[in-house]
Structures are given as structure tokens and as C-alpha cells.
């Protein structure tokens, strides 16, 4: 994975937020993030090696989900 592919993390977060605004229940946001990451990994990042693309995509999707969750929890802790 090249370093510029890490820019996919905020992109995934943005698409998931858009999906939530369009009606996706919040409980499915993490799943949507992982699925979107897997699709991006296979189709965009490494279409020649599906397994490697899937692994990278899952990492990106999980990173996006964790970044969102961690930021939300930190903000909630400071607001208390």
C-alpha cells in the first residue's frame, strides 16, 4: 500500500456520513465503512490482486470506523 491511499480513510468517513444523512441507520455505519473500504480496496487500490486489495480495503474501512468512533468518544468526554 502506498502512502497516498491513506487519503481513502476520510473519503470513506465522508461517504458513510452521507449515507447516514440519506437514511442509513447509525448502527450500520461501521458495517458500511468496512464494506466500502473492501470495495475500494479491490476495485481501486489493487484490482490485480483481490486478496491483497481486500486486506488493504478492510484496513482502510476499519480505520475510518475507528477514527470516527474515537473522535466522537473524545468529544463526548470533553463535553462532560
C-alpha positions in Angstrom: 0.0 0.0 0.0 1.3 3.4 -0.9 1.0 6.3 1.5 -1.4 8.3 -0.7 -4.0 5.5 -0.3 -4.4 6.6 3.3 -6.5 9.5 2.0 -9.2 7.0 1.4 -9.9 7.0 5.2 -11.5 10.5 5.3 -13.2 9.7 2.0 -14.9 6.6 3.4 -15.9 8.6 6.5 -17.5 11.2 4.3 -19.4 8.7 2.2 -20.7 6.9 5.3 -21.8 10.3 6.8 -23.6 11.0 3.5 -25.3 7.5 3.7 -26.4 8.3 7.2 -27.9 11.6 6.1 -29.8 9.7 3.4 -31.3 7.3 5.9 -28.8 4.6 6.8 -29.3 3.6 10.4 -26.4 4.6 12.7 -26.0 1.0 13.8 -25.0 0.0 10.3 -22.4 2.8 9.8 -19.4 0.6 10.9 -20.5 -2.2 8.6 -21.0 0.3 5.7 -17.5 1.7 6.4 -15.9 -1.8 6.2 -17.8 -2.8 3.1 -17.0 0.4 1.3 -13.3 0.0 2.3 -13.3 -3.5 0.9 -14.8 -2.4 -2.4 -12.4 0.4 -2.7 -9.5 -1.9 -1.9 -10.5 -4.4 -4.5 -11.7 -2.1 -7.3 -9.4 1.0 -6.9 -6.3 0.2 -4.9 -5.3 -3.3 -6.1 -7.6 -4.8 -8.8 -4.9 -7.2 -9.9 -4.6 -9.0 -6.5 -8.1 -9.4 -5.0 -6.9 -10.8 -1.7 -4.4 -8.0 -1.1 -6.9 -5.4 -2.2 -9.4 -6.9 0.2 -7.0 -6.8 3.1 -6.0 -3.2 2.4 -9.6 -2.2 1.9 -10.7 -3.8 5.2 -7.8 -2.0 6.9 -9.0 1.4 5.5 -12.6 0.7 6.4 -11.8 -0.3 9.9 -9.5 2.7 10.3 -12.3 5.0 9.1 -14.8 3.5 11.5 -12.3 3.6 14.4 -11.3 7.2 13.7 -14.9 8.3 13.7 -15.7 6.4 16.9 -12.6 7.6 18.7 -13.2 11.2 17.8 -16.8 11.0 18.8 -16.0 9.5 22.2 -13.2 12.0 22.9 -15.6 14.9 22.1 -18.3 13.4 24.4 -15.7 13.0 27.2 -14.6 16.7 27.0 -18.2 17.9 26.9 -19.0 16.2 30.3 
